[in-house]
Amino acid sequence: MPSNLSSEFPRNTPLAVDYQTSTPCLGRVLQAMEPYWEKNWNNPSNRNTHSGLKAAAAISLARDQLALLLKVKSERIIFTSGATESNNLALLGHARAKAKDNQSPGHLITVSTEHSAVLNPLMQLQREGFRVTQLQPDKDGLIDKEAVARAIKKDTFMISIMMANNEIGVLQPISEIAGLCKDKNIAFHSDAAQAFGYIPFKPDSLGIDFVSLSGHKIYGPKGIGVLVISPTFPIQPLQWGGNQEMGLRPGSLAVPLIIGMAKAAEIMTQELIERNKRLLILRNKLLEQLQMNIPNLIINGSLKKRLVHNLNITIPDVNGIRLHRALKSLISCSSGSACSNGKPSHVLKALGRSKQEAEASIRLSLGRKTSENDIDQISLGIIKTVKNLKN
Ligand SMILES: Cc1ncc(COP(=O)(O)O)c(C=O)c1O
């Protein structure tokens, strides 16, 4: 057991260790957004008013800030409602544009452990006549370049592979796969909702054509995201209306949310190196304490190629439903993706876990303020719960 703790779990409210589901909005983000709710309230499309002009200037600055962080041209930044919409726009938007050019639907490749916000748009494309190959990752959750190369067909026009997994935190070999795409003139999309702000990356240096980002995973507001579009591959809109976002995403822009996302991205990037150093130590300490006290604990996903704030473990020989019910009052964590609707995780199943093992799994994701004392409390809570369930 962690040494310096009383045997009683001291908290009244569950301790959050679920920061991959979402994150709280930072005070500095709220401050940056504040003038755009009431004072500068007008529509940025209305340049005839002072407040509309102010809003337009702020949007332009936010776009430039995000573009600078990603080292892409500002016109490649398209604001959406979140990573779900960005994924839909990239996948459906490019596939439909390509099919129109080629006069026939073609073939796409993805991985079975993607988020449902990628898998479900691809299912829609299958209903529209496109063919989709879902590759299986290895036992560590990783996909290798050779497997991707083998799956490429004559008419493969797009590959979508996430940068960091939302459940097991593993980091895919993005630049290797992007290189493969470049050689064959295939568009490469990556859902980077869990990576942006957590690992430094530049889409162009990695060779990614389309990138999806989300505001609420980086201590920004919910309801805002970005799709970085390609300067070369075509894309068509999913809806029609005004000419906002070059007609790719019509509708009045969500001014405060856009300002908030840019601010959050700036803060997360500024503090990234220091935060990652600290969180790696804490995550490893948490794992060590759990491994010392829970026999045969399984780590899901590669520990080496992984986000530093993620841990996903399976606890053998306990009932998952009872485990999560018992943990509920102590820690707020997750058995899988927040969007899994209580079903055993498709990610853990792809790694070879049985239904029972997948249910007895816990995703722990640390936040930027998670402390050493929190780590002790979290491990103590889990260890005591598992011991009780086993007795
Ligand atoms: C990898 C990944 N993609 C997409 C999404 C959906 O993001 P949003 O809530 O911004 O639509 C999430 C959020 O759970 C995610 O983790």
Ligand as a Chemical Component Dictionary entry (heavy atoms), coordinates in Angstrom:
data_LIG
# 
_chem_comp.id                   LIG 
_chem_comp.type                 NON-POLYMER 
_chem_comp.pdbx_formal_charge   0 
_chem_comp.three_letter_code    LIG 
# 
loop_
_chem_comp_atom.comp_id 
_chem_comp_atom.atom_id 
_chem_comp_atom.alt_atom_id 
_chem_comp_atom.type_symbol 
_chem_comp_atom.charge 
_chem_comp_atom.model_Cartn_x 
_chem_comp_atom.model_Cartn_y 
_chem_comp_atom.model_Cartn_z 
_chem_comp_atom.pdbx_ordinal 
LIG C1 C1 C 0 -9.947  10.395 -30.280 1  
LIG C2 C2 C 0 -11.222 11.169 -30.199 2  
LIG N1 N1 N 0 -11.818 11.572 -31.333 3  
LIG C3 C3 C 0 -12.951 12.278 -31.328 4  
LIG C4 C4 C 0 -13.569 12.616 -30.152 5  
LIG C5 C5 C 0 -14.817 13.448 -30.167 6  
LIG O1 O1 O 0 -14.468 14.760 -29.895 7  
LIG P1 P1 P 0 -15.574 15.912 -29.710 8  
LIG O2 O2 O 0 -16.204 15.657 -28.381 9  
LIG O3 O3 O 0 -14.790 17.184 -29.776 10 
LIG O4 O4 O 0 -16.532 15.780 -30.839 11 
LIG C6 C6 C 0 -12.988 12.217 -28.938 12 
LIG C7 C7 C 0 -13.656 12.534 -27.656 13 
LIG O5 O5 O 0 -14.009 11.681 -26.892 14 
LIG C8 C8 C 0 -11.794 11.476 -28.972 15 
LIG O6 O6 O 0 -11.215 11.071 -27.847 16 
# 
loop_
_chem_comp_bond.comp_id 
_chem_comp_bond.atom_id_1 
_chem_comp_bond.atom_id_2 
_chem_comp_bond.value_order 
_chem_comp_bond.pdbx_ordinal 
LIG C1 C2 SING 1  
LIG C2 N1 SING 2  
LIG C2 C8 DOUB 3  
LIG N1 C3 DOUB 4  
LIG C3 C4 SING 5  
LIG C4 C5 SING 6  
LIG C4 C6 DOUB 7  
LIG C5 O1 SING 8  
LIG O1 P1 SING 9  
LIG P1 O2 DOUB 10 
LIG P1 O3 SING 11 
LIG P1 O4 SING 12 
LIG C6 C7 SING 13 
LIG C6 C8 SING 14 
LIG C7 O5 DOUB 15 
LIG C8 O6 SING 16 
# 
